[in-house]
């Protein structure tokens, strides 16, 4: 590249949150090696910031990526977000006066409001990274009740901004081919604007089963009280909202009825009490449940204990734009999944790489059939495919290096 391009990346997720560390920093580190200069502007939750800011600074320092942030405000609802928008806009304006950015790269929702503003006010190129259909995801996730006139107006505001952002942006990234086809049908989409599909990628160096020693793994099993003959079904990530905890627990109960040695490992930062309460509701004993909060670098070791990993996500319009981060990480660890159709490209990926079981509906007969198939594998020790091929699927589809190459391609198209 003949001249370094200066990019402002705006994220409403904090860099001290797991998502910032898995789905922002690795991409920007990769892009910085291609000659792009980055400043990150994020919203940081005070508790996470205190715990992990030194860790994040250590990740960024070798790559000369600047990091600016404002505190994230949760309360009162809506008004706190309005305040965050004002503070982000103010901070972005100050940074642009100092850095003179060539492009602003934002995620959908609140960050894209700032990207659109910078495009109009300063003429900065605007990269619109549509990692979710924001307004619809808030409704379908139960956060905005459209029967309430207040939330209905908020929904309509963001749907209007969605159209405006598509009309004014200089490049579009989405996570799934399902989302791409939907976006191309939006009235304000323009064929001349570059559009790339870049799924949530996985750090294959971090999520590598070959790097986990049997000694370390056995020590963790002892710490968690896991016996050698236990059958571990894991769940990775946040619970609630679109993640269907009740349906997963119902399925886990059926698994435990067929495999008495089954135990369920939840690797999650939140709602630990709710997990136990939900398990009890479906007749799962407390001693069958293990809940662990882990930092990002600790996740691969915990995942390595799994025989299977389960995630059920609400199949709805907004989730066609979703590429669950957990899916690539689980596949990279050679672990088959039990999941459902109707979420982004997940079902197609599982079928293509023979990497698990896809449920079409959350019905008793589907749960029973899937659980029986898993129980037959466990009792016989015979699996339908060599599970080492699952990681090969992750390498092909969720490769971080390929994602960085695609970002480079669209960056060049936008900044030419």
Residue pairs with C-beta under 8 A, 6 or more apart in sequence:
1 34
1 35
1 36
4 35
4 36
4 37
5 35
5 36
5 37
5 102
5 103
5 411
5 415
6 37
6 39
6 99
6 100
6 101
6 102
6 103
7 31
7 36
7 37
7 38
7 39
7 101
7 102
7 103
7 104
7 105
7 411
8 38
8 39
8 41
8 92
8 95
8 96
8 99
8 101
8 103
8 104
8 105
8 118
8 124
9 24
9 28
9 38
9 39
9 40
9 41
9 104
9 105
9 106
10 41
10 42
10 88
10 92
10 104
10 105
10 106
10 107
10 111
10 114
10 115
11 20
11 24
11 40
11 41
11 42
11 43
11 106
11 107
11 111
12 42
12 43
12 72
12 84
12 107
12 109
12 110
12 111
13 19
13 20
13 23
13 24
13 42
13 43
13 107
14 20
14 42
14 43
14 44
14 45
14 48
14 49
14 69
14 72
15 21
15 24
15 25
15 40
15 42
15 44
15 56
15 60
15 67
15 69
16 44
16 45
16 48
16 49
16 51
16 52
16 53
16 55
16 56
17 45
17 48
18 269
18 296
19 325
20 42
20 56
21 56
21 59
21 296
22 200
22 203
22 296
22 325
22 329
23 131
23 200
23 201
23 325
24 40
24 42
25 56
25 59
25 60
25 65
26 201
26 203
26 400
27 201
27 400
27 403
27 404
27 407
28 38
28 40
28 63
28 65
29 59
29 60
29 63
29 65
30 400
30 401
30 403
30 404
30 407
31 38
31 404
31 407
31 408
31 411
32 38
32 63
32 64
32 65
33 63
34 404
34 408
36 411
37 64
38 65
38 66
39 65
39 66
39 67
39 68
39 95
39 99
39 101
40 60
40 65
40 66
40 67
40 68
40 69
41 68
41 69
41 70
41 88
41 91
41 92
41 95
42 67
42 68
42 69
42 70
43 69
43 70
43 71
43 72
43 84
43 88
44 53
44 69
44 70
44 71
44 72
45 71
45 72
45 74
46 71
46 72
49 69
49 71
52 295
55 295
56 67
57 67
60 66
60 67
68 91
68 95
70 84
70 87
70 88
70 91
72 84
73 80
73 81
73 83
73 84
74 80
78 150
78 154
81 110
84 110
85 110
85 113
85 114
88 110
88 111
88 114
89 113
89 114
89 117
92 104
92 114
92 117
92 118
93 121
95 101
96 118
96 122
96 124
101 118
101 124
102 124
102 125
102 415
103 124
103 125
103 126
103 127
103 170
103 411
103 414
103 415
104 114
104 115
104 118
104 119
104 124
104 125
104 126
104 127
105 115
105 127
105 129
106 112
106 114
106 115
106 126
106 127
106 128
106 129
107 129
107 131
108 128
108 129
108 130
108 131
108 132
108 133
108 134
108 162
108 165
109 132
109 134
109 158
112 128
112 134
112 161
112 165
113 161
115 126
115 127
115 128
115 165
115 169
116 126
116 161
116 164
116 165
116 168
116 169
118 124
118 126
119 125
119 126
119 168
119 169
119 170
120 168
125 170
125 171
125 414
125 415
126 165
126 168
126 169
126 170
126 171
127 169
127 170
127 171
127 173
127 410
127 411
127 414
128 165
128 166
128 169
128 171
128 172
128 173
129 172
129 173
130 172
130 173
130 174
130 175
130 179
130 183
130 321
131 173
131 174
131 175
131 200
131 321
131 323
132 175
132 318
132 321
132 322
133 162
133 179
133 182
133 317
133 318
133 320
133 321
134 158
134 162
135 144
135 155
135 158
135 159
135 162
136 316
136 317
136 318
137 242
137 318
137 319
137 321
138 144
138 155
138 158
139 145
139 146
139 155
139 318
140 242
140 314
140 316
140 317
140 318
140 319
141 241
141 242
141 314
141 318
142 241
143 241
144 151
144 154
144 155
145 151
146 152
146 155
163 186
163 187
163 188
164 188
166 172
166 183
166 186
166 188
166 189
167 188
167 190
169 193
170 193
170 194
170 414
171 193
171 194
171 195
171 196
171 410
171 411
171 413
171 414
172 183
172 193
172 194
172 195
172 196
173 195
173 196
173 197
173 198
173 407
173 410
174 180
174 183
174 195
174 196
174 197
174 198
174 321
175 197
175 198
175 199
175 200
175 321
175 322
175 323
175 344
176 197
176 199
176 320
176 321
176 322
176 323
176 344
176 345
177 197
177 345
178 320
178 321
178 344
178 345
179 197
179 320
179 321
179 344
180 195
180 197
182 320
182 321
183 189
183 195
184 195
194 410
194 413
194 414
196 406
196 407
196 409
196 410
197 406
198 403
198 406
198 407
199 323
199 328
199 344
199 345
199 397
199 398
199 403
200 323
200 324
200 325
200 327
200 328
200 398
201 328
201 398
201 399
201 400
201 402
201 403
202 325
202 328
202 329
202 331
202 332
202 394
202 398
202 399
202 400
203 400
204 332
204 394
204 395
204 399
204 400
206 296
206 297
206 300
207 299
207 300
207 303
207 328
207 329
207 332
207 333
207 394
208 300
208 332
208 333
209 300
209 304
209 333
209 334
209 391
211 300
212 300
212 301
212 304
216 301
217 301
217 304
217 305
220 301
220 302
220 305
221 227
221 228
221 305
224 265
224 290
224 292
224 305
225 290
226 232
226 263
226 290
226 305
227 261
229 261
230 261
230 262
230 263
231 259
231 261
231 262
231 263
231 307
231 378
232 262
232 263
232 264
232 265
232 305
232 306
232 307
232 308
233 252
233 255
233 262
233 263
233 264
233 265
233 306
233 307
233 308
233 309
233 310
233 338
234 264
234 265
234 266
234 267
234 302
234 303
234 305
234 306
234 308
234 309
234 310
234 335
235 248
235 264
235 265
235 266
235 267
235 268
235 309
235 310
235 311
236 267
236 268
236 299
236 303
236 309
236 311
236 326
236 329
236 330
237 243
237 267
237 268
237 311
237 324
237 325
237 326
238 268
238 269
238 270
239 245
239 266
239 268
239 270
239 271
239 274
239 275
240 270
240 271
240 274
242 313
242 314
242 316
242 319
242 322
243 311
243 312
243 313
243 314
244 312
244 313
244 314
244 362
245 274
245 275
245 278
246 278
246 281
246 282
247 312
247 362
248 310
248 311
248 312
249 278
249 279
249 281
249 282
249 284
250 282
250 367
251 310
251 312
251 338
251 367
251 370
251 371
252 262
252 264
252 279
252 282
252 284
252 310
253 282
253 283
253 284
254 367
254 368
254 371
255 262
255 371
255 374
255 375
256 262
256 264
256 284
256 288
257 371
258 371
258 372
258 374
258 375
259 374
259 375
259 378
262 288
263 288
263 289
263 290
264 279
264 284
264 288
264 289
264 290
265 290
265 291
265 292
265 302
265 305
265 306
266 272
266 275
266 289
266 290
266 291
266 292
267 292
267 293
267 294
267 299
267 302
267 303
268 275
268 291
268 292
268 293
269 293
272 291
272 293
275 289
275 291
276 286
276 289
276 291
279 285
279 286
279 288
279 289
280 286
292 302
294 302
299 329
300 329
300 333
303 309
303 329
303 330
303 333
303 335
304 333
306 330
306 333
306 335
307 335
307 378
308 335
308 336
308 337
308 338
308 356
308 374
309 326
309 330
309 335
309 336
309 337
309 338
310 337
310 338
310 339
311 324
311 326
311 327
311 337
311 338
311 339
312 339
312 340
312 359
312 362
313 319
313 322
313 324
313 339
313 340
313 343
313 346
315 340
315 341
315 342
315 343
316 342
319 342
319 343
319 344
320 342
320 343
320 344
321 344
322 343
322 344
323 344
323 345
323 346
324 343
324 344
324 346
327 337
327 339
327 346
327 349
327 398
328 394
328 397
328 398
330 337
331 337
331 353
331 355
331 390
331 391
331 393
331 394
331 397
331 398
332 391
332 394
332 395
332 398
333 391
334 387
334 388
334 390
334 391
335 387
335 390
336 355
336 356
336 357
336 387
336 390
337 350
337 355
337 356
337 357
338 356
338 357
338 359
338 370
338 374
339 346
339 347
339 350
339 356
339 357
339 358
339 359
340 347
340 358
340 359
340 360
340 361
340 362
341 347
341 358
341 359
341 360
346 358
347 358
349 355
349 393
349 397
350 356
350 357
350 358
351 358
352 393
353 389
353 390
353 392
353 393
353 396
353 397
354 384
354 385
354 389
354 390
355 389
355 390
355 393
356 390
357 370
357 373
357 374
359 366
359 367
359 370
360 366
377 383
377 384
